[in-house]
Amino acid sequence: MPVKHADLAKTRLVPPASLSRPDLARAVARDTLEAVCGAVRPGDVVVVTSDPSAQEAALELGALVEPDPEGGLNAAVRAGLLRALGESGAGHVAVLLGDLPALRPQDLAAALAACAAYPRSVVPDAEGIGTVLLTATPGHLLDPSFGAGSAARHAADATLLTPDLPRLRQDVDDVGSLAEAVQLGVGRHTAAVLARACLPGGTA
């Protein structure tokens, strides 16, 4: 799970003046991470980040922390894969982005179970353009290609799955997608930040 430094994250999200974008980014990442650690064993979770808050949250939950190589999202994902799988590259692996504030553990567990039936799989975001989840089974390597239009690129050598899991597929990139996540019910950290800014929020 890559998590960009909060000061640099979510630059497309222009919040109201009363809302701190870094605070919101940290809250979204924390809610995502807590959902992940509720779905899988925390010791199997690798968080790739240079953000002190994200590092602290990961360690508190029992997850592993890998320093961000600062080469962009795909470089961070590759660093996480190497930490998770070691030099052998063998084993089940999943890449989940850290901007899913409405995610619940059962959503991720259901998606991972569905993905396990395929050598490689990709779950797109709600718009069908980006990637929220990328997985591989033992003996199959991942070639991360995150960025604009990543779902189509990943689907070139992975099975495209579109599960009816809106909380999993609702990432947050801008004010509109944040509003959609709020409608689904965001986690407690995101809800608390929105409440401090006097904006409506929900709890997952």
ZALUMFI-328712 format. One record per residue (C-alpha): residue in three letters; residue number from 1; x negated, y, z negated. Coordinates in steps of 0.5 Angstrom, whole numbers, plus 500, padded with zeros to 3 digits. Layout:
<r><res>ALA</res><n>NUM</n><px>X</px><py>Y</py><pz>Z</pz></r>
...
This chain:
<r><res>MET</res><n>1</n><px>500</px><py>500</py><pz>500</pz></r>
<r><res>PRO</res><n>2</n><px>496</px><py>506</py><pz>502</pz></r>
<r><res>VAL</res><n>3</n><px>498</px><py>513</py><pz>499</pz></r>
<r><res>LYS</res><n>4</n><px>495</px><py>519</py><pz>501</pz></r>
<r><res>HIS</res><n>5</n><px>493</px><py>524</py><pz>496</pz></r>
<r><res>ALA</res><n>6</n><px>499</px><py>528</py><pz>494</pz></r>
<r><res>ASP</res><n>7</n><px>496</px><py>535</py><pz>496</pz></r>
<r><res>LEU</res><n>8</n><px>495</px><py>533</py><pz>503</pz></r>
<r><res>ALA</res><n>9</n><px>502</px><py>528</py><pz>504</pz></r>
<r><res>LYS</res><n>10</n><px>508</px><py>530</py><pz>507</pz></r>
<r><res>THR</res><n>11</n><px>506</px><py>536</py><pz>510</pz></r>
<r><res>ARG</res><n>12</n><px>513</px><py>536</py><pz>515</pz></r>
<r><res>LEU</res><n>13</n><px>517</px><py>536</py><pz>509</pz></r>
<r><res>VAL</res><n>14</n><px>518</px><py>543</py><pz>507</pz></r>
<r><res>PRO</res><n>15</n><px>522</px><py>543</py><pz>501</pz></r>
<r><res>PRO</res><n>16</n><px>525</px><py>549</py><pz>497</pz></r>
<r><res>ALA</res><n>17</n><px>521</px><py>554</py><pz>494</pz></r>
<r><res>SER</res><n>18</n><px>523</px><py>551</py><pz>487</pz></r>
<r><res>LEU</res><n>19</n><px>520</px><py>544</py><pz>489</pz></r>
<r><res>SER</res><n>20</n><px>513</px><py>542</py><pz>489</pz></r>
<r><res>ARG</res><n>21</n><px>511</px><py>538</py><pz>495</pz></r>
<r><res>PRO</res><n>22</n><px>505</px><py>535</py><pz>491</pz></r>
<r><res>ASP</res><n>23</n><px>510</px><py>533</py><pz>485</pz></r>
<r><res>LEU</res><n>24</n><px>515</px><py>530</py><pz>490</pz></r>
<r><res>ALA</res><n>25</n><px>510</px><py>526</py><pz>494</pz></r>
<r><res>ARG</res><n>26</n><px>507</px><py>523</py><pz>487</pz></r>
<r><res>ALA</res><n>27</n><px>514</px><py>521</py><pz>485</pz></r>
<r><res>VAL</res><n>28</n><px>516</px><py>518</py><pz>491</pz></r>
<r><res>ALA</res><n>29</n><px>510</px><py>514</py><pz>491</pz></r>
<r><res>ARG</res><n>30</n><px>511</px><py>512</py><pz>484</pz></r>
<r><res>ASP</res><n>31</n><px>518</px><py>510</py><pz>485</pz></r>
<r><res>THR</res><n>32</n><px>516</px><py>506</py><pz>491</pz></r>
<r><res>LEU</res><n>33</n><px>510</px><py>502</py><pz>487</pz></r>
<r><res>GLU</res><n>34</n><px>514</px><py>501</py><pz>482</pz></r>
<r><res>ALA</res><n>35</n><px>519</px><py>497</py><pz>486</pz></r>
<r><res>VAL</res><n>36</n><px>513</px><py>493</py><pz>490</pz></r>
<r><res>CYS</res><n>37</n><px>511</px><py>491</py><pz>483</pz></r>
<r><res>GLY</res><n>38</n><px>518</px><py>489</py><pz>481</pz></r>
<r><res>ALA</res><n>39</n><px>518</px><py>484</py><pz>487</pz></r>
<r><res>VAL</res><n>40</n><px>511</px><py>481</py><pz>487</pz></r>
<r><res>ARG</res><n>41</n><px>506</px><py>480</py><pz>482</pz></r>
<r><res>PRO</res><n>42</n><px>503</px><py>487</py><pz>481</pz></r>
<r><res>GLY</res><n>43</n><px>496</px><py>483</py><pz>481</pz></r>
<r><res>ASP</res><n>44</n><px>497</px><py>482</py><pz>488</pz></r>
<r><res>VAL</res><n>45</n><px>498</px><py>489</py><pz>490</pz></r>
<r><res>VAL</res><n>46</n><px>493</px><py>493</py><pz>493</pz></r>
<r><res>VAL</res><n>47</n><px>494</px><py>501</py><pz>493</pz></r>
<r><res>VAL</res><n>48</n><px>489</px><py>505</py><pz>497</pz></r>
<r><res>THR</res><n>49</n><px>489</px><py>512</py><pz>495</pz></r>
<r><res>SER</res><n>50</n><px>484</px><py>518</py><pz>493</pz></r>
<r><res>ASP</res><n>51</n><px>490</px><py>521</py><pz>489</pz></r>
<r><res>PRO</res><n>52</n><px>488</px><py>521</py><pz>481</pz></r>
<r><res>SER</res><n>53</n><px>496</px><py>520</py><pz>479</pz></r>
<r><res>ALA</res><n>54</n><px>497</px><py>514</py><pz>484</pz></r>
<r><res>GLN</res><n>55</n><px>491</px><py>511</py><pz>482</pz></r>
<r><res>GLU</res><n>56</n><px>493</px><py>512</py><pz>474</pz></r>
<r><res>ALA</res><n>57</n><px>500</px><py>509</py><pz>476</pz></r>
<r><res>ALA</res><n>58</n><px>497</px><py>503</py><pz>480</pz></r>
<r><res>LEU</res><n>59</n><px>493</px><py>501</py><pz>474</pz></r>
<r><res>GLU</res><n>60</n><px>498</px><py>502</py><pz>469</pz></r>
<r><res>LEU</res><n>61</n><px>503</px><py>497</py><pz>473</pz></r>
<r><res>GLY</res><n>62</n><px>497</px><py>492</py><pz>474</pz></r>
<r><res>ALA</res><n>63</n><px>496</px><py>493</py><pz>481</pz></r>
<r><res>LEU</res><n>64</n><px>489</px><py>494</py><pz>484</pz></r>
<r><res>VAL</res><n>65</n><px>486</px><py>500</py><pz>487</pz></r>
<r><res>GLU</res><n>66</n><px>482</px><py>501</py><pz>493</pz></r>
<r><res>PRO</res><n>67</n><px>479</px><py>508</py><pz>494</pz></r>
<r><res>ASP</res><n>68</n><px>481</px><py>511</py><pz>500</pz></r>
<r><res>PRO</res><n>69</n><px>476</px><py>511</py><pz>506</pz></r>
<r><res>GLU</res><n>70</n><px>479</px><py>518</py><pz>508</pz></r>
<r><res>GLY</res><n>71</n><px>479</px><py>516</py><pz>515</pz></r>
<r><res>GLY</res><n>72</n><px>486</px><py>516</py><pz>516</pz></r>
<r><res>LEU</res><n>73</n><px>492</px><py>512</py><pz>515</pz></r>
<r><res>ASN</res><n>74</n><px>490</px><py>506</py><pz>519</pz></r>
<r><res>ALA</res><n>75</n><px>483</px><py>506</py><pz>516</pz></r>
<r><res>ALA</res><n>76</n><px>486</px><py>506</py><pz>509</pz></r>
<r><res>VAL</res><n>77</n><px>491</px><py>500</py><pz>511</pz></r>
<r><res>ARG</res><n>78</n><px>484</px><py>496</py><pz>514</pz></r>
<r><res>ALA</res><n>79</n><px>481</px><py>497</py><pz>507</pz></r>
<r><res>GLY</res><n>80</n><px>487</px><py>495</py><pz>503</pz></r>
<r><res>LEU</res><n>81</n><px>487</px><py>489</py><pz>508</pz></r>
<r><res>LEU</res><n>82</n><px>480</px><py>487</py><pz>507</pz></r>
<r><res>ARG</res><n>83</n><px>481</px><py>488</py><pz>499</pz></r>
<r><res>ALA</res><n>84</n><px>487</px><py>484</py><pz>499</pz></r>
<r><res>LEU</res><n>85</n><px>484</px><py>478</py><pz>503</pz></r>
<r><res>GLY</res><n>86</n><px>477</px><py>478</py><pz>503</pz></r>
<r><res>GLU</res><n>87</n><px>472</px><py>477</py><pz>508</pz></r>
<r><res>SER</res><n>88</n><px>476</px><py>470</py><pz>510</pz></r>
<r><res>GLY</res><n>89</n><px>482</px><py>474</py><pz>512</pz></r>
<r><res>ALA</res><n>90</n><px>486</px><py>468</py><pz>510</pz></r>
<r><res>GLY</res><n>91</n><px>493</px><py>469</py><pz>506</pz></r>
<r><res>HIS</res><n>92</n><px>500</px><py>472</py><pz>507</pz></r>
<r><res>VAL</res><n>93</n><px>499</px><py>479</py><pz>507</pz></r>
<r><res>ALA</res><n>94</n><px>504</px><py>485</py><pz>508</pz></r>
<r><res>VAL</res><n>95</n><px>503</px><py>493</py><pz>509</pz></r>
<r><res>LEU</res><n>96</n><px>508</px><py>497</py><pz>506</pz></r>
<r><res>LEU</res><n>97</n><px>508</px><py>505</py><pz>506</pz></r>
<r><res>GLY</res><n>98</n><px>509</px><py>509</py><pz>500</pz></r>
<r><res>ASP</res><n>99</n><px>514</px><py>514</py><pz>502</pz></r>
<r><res>LEU</res><n>100</n><px>521</px><py>509</py><pz>500</pz></r>
<r><res>PRO</res><n>101</n><px>524</px><py>513</py><pz>494</pz></r>
<r><res>ALA</res><n>102</n><px>530</px><py>509</py><pz>495</pz></r>
<r><res>LEU</res><n>103</n><px>527</px><py>502</py><pz>495</pz></r>
<r><res>ARG</res><n>104</n><px>529</px><py>497</py><pz>490</pz></r>
<r><res>PRO</res><n>105</n><px>525</px><py>490</py><pz>488</pz></r>
<r><res>GLN</res><n>106</n><px>531</px><py>486</py><pz>491</pz></r>
<r><res>ASP</res><n>107</n><px>530</px><py>489</py><pz>498</pz></r>
<r><res>LEU</res><n>108</n><px>523</px><py>488</py><pz>499</pz></r>
<r><res>ALA</res><n>109</n><px>524</px><py>481</py><pz>496</pz></r>
<r><res>ALA</res><n>110</n><px>529</px><py>480</py><pz>502</pz></r>
<r><res>ALA</res><n>111</n><px>525</px><py>483</py><pz>507</pz></r>
<r><res>LEU</res><n>112</n><px>519</px><py>479</py><pz>505</pz></r>
<r><res>ALA</res><n>113</n><px>523</px><py>472</py><pz>505</pz></r>
<r><res>ALA</res><n>114</n><px>525</px><py>474</py><pz>512</pz></r>
<r><res>CYS</res><n>115</n><px>518</px><py>476</py><pz>515</pz></r>
<r><res>ALA</res><n>116</n><px>515</px><py>470</py><pz>512</pz></r>
<r><res>ALA</res><n>117</n><px>518</px><py>466</py><pz>518</pz></r>
<r><res>TYR</res><n>118</n><px>514</px><py>469</py><pz>523</pz></r>
<r><res>PRO</res><n>119</n><px>507</px><py>469</py><pz>524</pz></r>
<r><res>ARG</res><n>120</n><px>507</px><py>477</py><pz>525</pz></r>
<r><res>SER</res><n>121</n><px>513</px><py>481</py><pz>523</pz></r>
<r><res>VAL</res><n>122</n><px>514</px><py>489</py><pz>523</pz></r>
<r><res>VAL</res><n>123</n><px>520</px><py>492</py><pz>520</pz></r>
<r><res>PRO</res><n>124</n><px>522</px><py>499</py><pz>523</pz></r>
<r><res>ASP</res><n>125</n><px>524</px><py>505</py><pz>519</pz></r>
<r><res>ALA</res><n>126</n><px>531</px><py>507</py><pz>520</pz></r>
<r><res>GLU</res><n>127</n><px>530</px><py>511</py><pz>526</pz></r>
<r><res>GLY</res><n>128</n><px>527</px><py>505</py><pz>529</pz></r>
<r><res>ILE</res><n>129</n><px>521</px><py>509</py><pz>531</pz></r>
<r><res>GLY</res><n>130</n><px>516</px><py>508</py><pz>525</pz></r>
<r><res>THR</res><n>131</n><px>514</px><py>502</py><pz>521</pz></r>
<r><res>VAL</res><n>132</n><px>515</px><py>501</py><pz>514</pz></r>
<r><res>LEU</res><n>133</n><px>513</px><py>494</py><pz>513</pz></r>
<r><res>LEU</res><n>134</n><px>508</px><py>490</py><pz>517</pz></r>
<r><res>THR</res><n>135</n><px>507</px><py>483</py><pz>515</pz></r>
<r><res>ALA</res><n>136</n><px>502</px><py>476</py><pz>517</pz></r>
<r><res>THR</res><n>137</n><px>502</px><py>469</py><pz>515</pz></r>
<r><res>PRO</res><n>138</n><px>496</px><py>465</py><pz>514</pz></r>
<r><res>GLY</res><n>139</n><px>491</px><py>465</py><pz>520</pz></r>
<r><res>HIS</res><n>140</n><px>494</px><py>471</py><pz>523</pz></r>
<r><res>LEU</res><n>141</n><px>491</px><py>478</py><pz>523</pz></r>
<r><res>LEU</res><n>142</n><px>494</px><py>485</py><pz>523</pz></r>
<r><res>ASP</res><n>143</n><px>492</px><py>490</py><pz>527</pz></r>
<r><res>PRO</res><n>144</n><px>495</px><py>496</py><pz>524</pz></r>
<r><res>SER</res><n>145</n><px>497</px><py>502</py><pz>529</pz></r>
<r><res>PHE</res><n>146</n><px>501</px><py>507</py><pz>524</pz></r>
<r><res>GLY</res><n>147</n><px>503</px><py>513</py><pz>527</pz></r>
<r><res>ALA</res><n>148</n><px>508</px><py>516</py><pz>531</pz></r>
<r><res>GLY</res><n>149</n><px>512</px><py>511</py><pz>535</pz></r>
<r><res>SER</res><n>150</n><px>508</px><py>505</py><pz>531</pz></r>
<r><res>ALA</res><n>151</n><px>514</px><py>500</py><pz>531</pz></r>
<r><res>ALA</res><n>152</n><px>513</px><py>499</py><pz>539</pz></r>
<r><res>ARG</res><n>153</n><px>506</px><py>498</py><pz>538</pz></r>
<r><res>HIS</res><n>154</n><px>506</px><py>493</py><pz>533</pz></r>
<r><res>ALA</res><n>155</n><px>512</px><py>489</py><pz>536</pz></r>
<r><res>ALA</res><n>156</n><px>507</px><py>488</py><pz>542</pz></r>
<r><res>ASP</res><n>157</n><px>504</px><py>482</py><pz>538</pz></r>
<r><res>ALA</res><n>158</n><px>509</px><py>482</py><pz>532</pz></r>
<r><res>THR</res><n>159</n><px>516</px><py>480</py><pz>531</pz></r>
<r><res>LEU</res><n>160</n><px>521</px><py>486</py><pz>531</pz></r>
<r><res>LEU</res><n>161</n><px>526</px><py>485</py><pz>525</pz></r>
<r><res>THR</res><n>162</n><px>532</px><py>490</py><pz>523</pz></r>
<r><res>PRO</res><n>163</n><px>534</px><py>487</py><pz>517</pz></r>
<r><res>ASP</res><n>164</n><px>541</px><py>491</py><pz>514</pz></r>
<r><res>LEU</res><n>165</n><px>536</px><py>494</py><pz>508</pz></r>
<r><res>PRO</res><n>166</n><px>537</px><py>501</py><pz>509</pz></r>
<r><res>ARG</res><n>167</n><px>534</px><py>502</py><pz>502</pz></r>
<r><res>LEU</res><n>168</n><px>527</px><py>499</py><pz>505</pz></r>
<r><res>ARG</res><n>169</n><px>528</px><py>502</py><pz>512</pz></r>
<r><res>GLN</res><n>170</n><px>529</px><py>510</py><pz>509</pz></r>
<r><res>ASP</res><n>171</n><px>522</px><py>513</py><pz>509</pz></r>
<r><res>VAL</res><n>172</n><px>522</px><py>520</py><pz>507</pz></r>
<r><res>ASP</res><n>173</n><px>518</px><py>525</py><pz>512</pz></r>
<r><res>ASP</res><n>174</n><px>522</px><py>531</py><pz>512</pz></r>
<r><res>VAL</res><n>175</n><px>528</px><py>534</py><pz>509</pz></r>
<r><res>GLY</res><n>176</n><px>533</px><py>530</py><pz>513</pz></r>
<r><res>SER</res><n>177</n><px>530</px><py>524</py><pz>511</pz></r>
<r><res>LEU</res><n>178</n><px>530</px><py>526</py><pz>504</pz></r>
<r><res>ALA</res><n>179</n><px>537</px><py>527</py><pz>504</pz></r>
<r><res>GLU</res><n>180</n><px>539</px><py>520</py><pz>507</pz></r>
<r><res>ALA</res><n>181</n><px>534</px><py>517</py><pz>501</pz></r>
<r><res>VAL</res><n>182</n><px>538</px><py>521</py><pz>496</pz></r>
<r><res>GLN</res><n>183</n><px>545</px><py>519</py><pz>499</pz></r>
<r><res>LEU</res><n>184</n><px>542</px><py>511</py><pz>498</pz></r>
<r><res>GLY</res><n>185</n><px>540</px><py>513</py><pz>491</pz></r>
<r><res>VAL</res><n>186</n><px>533</px><py>515</py><pz>489</pz></r>
<r><res>GLY</res><n>187</n><px>528</px><py>512</py><pz>484</pz></r>
<r><res>ARG</res><n>188</n><px>528</px><py>515</py><pz>477</pz></r>
<r><res>HIS</res><n>189</n><px>521</px><py>519</py><pz>478</pz></r>
<r><res>THR</res><n>190</n><px>524</px><py>522</py><pz>485</pz></r>
<r><res>ALA</res><n>191</n><px>531</px><py>524</py><pz>482</pz></r>
<r><res>ALA</res><n>192</n><px>527</px><py>527</py><pz>476</pz></r>
<r><res>VAL</res><n>193</n><px>523</px><py>532</py><pz>480</pz></r>
<r><res>LEU</res><n>194</n><px>529</px><py>533</py><pz>484</pz></r>
<r><res>ALA</res><n>195</n><px>533</px><py>535</py><pz>478</pz></r>
<r><res>ARG</res><n>196</n><px>528</px><py>540</py><pz>476</pz></r>
<r><res>ALA</res><n>197</n><px>529</px><py>543</py><pz>482</pz></r>
<r><res>CYS</res><n>198</n><px>536</px><py>543</py><pz>481</pz></r>
<r><res>LEU</res><n>199</n><px>537</px><py>539</py><pz>487</pz></r>
<r><res>PRO</res><n>200</n><px>542</px><py>533</py><pz>487</pz></r>
<r><res>GLY</res><n>201</n><px>539</px><py>526</py><pz>487</pz></r>
<r><res>GLY</res><n>202</n><px>541</px><py>519</py><pz>485</pz></r>
<r><res>THR</res><n>203</n><px>538</px><py>513</py><pz>481</pz></r>
<r><res>ALA</res><n>204</n><px>536</px><py>507</py><pz>485</pz></r>
